[in-house]
Amino acid sequence: MPRFKAYNYDQNAMVVINYQDQLQPGTFEHAVHYLIEHKLDLSVFHPRYRNDATGRLAYDPAILLKIILFAYSKGITSSSEV
């Protein structure tokens, strides 16, 4: 029997969020964003990706690092919890 992801029609609302507006200066989240976007050179990871012509689009290493650092700051160290 095939397995499918569950869906829910009981959603109350679809909310449009501008993530850039959520990053308030002076917050930890803004500091992590600024550090990763402006101070770290993550191009060392780019040669490992070989999906130029085929394959699924990859997640940018910058966003993955932001998620991991934010989770660690909240005490979440398990990848399954992230």
N, C-alpha and C positions, 0 to 999 in steps of 0.2 A: 504494500500500500504506500503511495507517495506521501511524503511529508512536506508540508507547506508552512511558511511563516504565518503566525496568527495575525489577524487584522481585527480592528475594533471600529465599528460604526458609531459608538457611543461617545466619540470625541465631542467636547463642548465647543471648541473654537480652534481655528487655525490662526496662529499669531505670527506676524511678520517681525523679525528681530534683525536689527542692524548690529552685528557683533562689534563693529568699530566703535559705536556709541556706548557699548557696554564696558569698554576699557577706560575707566576713569583714571586720570593722572593721579599719581600718589598711591595707587593700590598695588598690591603684590602682583596681581594679574597684569597690570600695565607694565610693571618692571620686567616681568618675565617676557612679555611680548616685545618690549623694546630691546632687551638684551639679545634675544634670539634673532630678531629681524635686523638689528643694526650693528651688533658687536661680534656675533659669532659667524664664522665662515663654515657653513655646512656643505659646501661644494665637494668636500671629500667623499660624501656619500653618493654623489651623482653617478660616477662611473660604474657603480654596482648595479644600477638599474639598466636593464636591456629591453625596454619596451617601446623603443622609438617608433617602430612600424607595426608591431603586433603586440598582443597581450593587453591585459587590463590596465587602466590608468592606475598609477601608484599614488599613495598618500605622500604628500610632501614631508620630508623628514622634520622640517621646522614645526609643523602642526603636531606631529607625533611627540616631539620633544616638549612642546608646550603642554600637551595633555599629561604627559608623564610627570613633569615638574609640578604642575598644579595638583595632581593626585597625591604626589609625595608630600606636598605642603599641607594637605588635608589628612595625612596619616594613612593614606591608601597605598599599600605596597604590593598588593596582589593584582596581577594582570587581569584576572577574571573579574575583579571588582571594578577595574577601570572601565 
